[in-house]
Amino acid sequence: LYLKHYEAGKTTKTEKIVFPSGKPGSVQALRFSLNGKTAQALSNRNPQRALHFAIENVKTVEANPLLIADFPYEYLKALSSQLVLEDTLQQHENCLATIRKMRQLHRTPALAKKLRAFESHTFVYTYTTEFNTLVQRNRFAEALQLIPVIIRGLTKFENRVTDSERKVFYLNFSLTFLYVGNVRMAFRWSAKALNAMYATRQDLNYSLIIIRLLAAYEKNDPDFFRVLVKKETEKLREINMYPEFTGLFIRLLQTLVTDAGEKIKKKTYVAYLEKIQSAGMQKKFAPALRQFDLRTWLRSQLTGKTIAAVLE
């Protein structure tokens, strides 16, 4: 679902870990060095190397139990960095293992009080990543089971979760419901995100509008769909992301809005699928398809299956 990707650099050589010049050979100095190397690797657009140093940082803290006992948030920060990089590199099993460590910290009575201020931080990081991981592995039933848990967390941390973080959750909910064929709930969550937080994270609005439109189409209410297409396509143009793909998507909607028969609709699905998958267009449309994979939606319409079933 909604993730930020980095291009890995070509260099694969790992650097020898050394202490900063002029500093003593201490745990603090080693962690200072590792944090610096992690940041440097990220600035060089090499998340693989950054993850190597982030993992070494976690190991350094884990080798010093007193550091965890006295400053558990230092361990939490190190784990958070590791989790973000594992998520970026789509190392799903490693993500889940890191999530378990982060949550266990909050469940440890001796540490829970010290980490109370970081509870919402852990909630956002771990549940966003876990939800994305399950969806990317096509484990949709498990992802849906997380939604009530996440909603309780959003209520619990209402004043500490930002609108930006909340909107990412809503986007992921709406996308997953669309995947499993529950268009009513897909429409509900996309509408909630757009109506309540339109000015926040406007980069997410592009995907949310597409989901809202497709969910409305699948609700089989032609009159409502016709009104929504007119209203929402203007917003897509205003966002001005991926103009060529957006134009193609709007033309698809304008064809569907004519309420044509099933044969004409199927010909439309095939025509647009072939256009998107053509050699010249697939690469050109790749950034837009990362926002929403219209190819899979078209296949689902052609086969009568849910997007989740098409992906199996």
Secondary structure, DSSP 8 states (H G I E B T S, - for coil): ---------S----------TT--SSHHHHHHHHHHHHHHHHHTT-HHHHHHHHHHHHHHHHT-HHHHHH-HHHHHHHHHHHHHHHHHTT-HHHHHHHHHHHHHHHH-HHHHTTTGGGHHHHHHHHHHHHHHHHHHTT-HHHHHHHHHHHHHHHHHTTTTS-HHHHHHHHHHHHHHHHHTT-HHHHHHHHHHHHHHHTTSSHHHHHHHHHHHHHHHHHTT-HHHHHHHHHHHHHHHHHHT-SHHHHHHHHHHHHHHTT---HHHHHHHHHHHHHHHHSHHHHHHTHHHHHH--HHHHHHHHHHT--HHHHH-
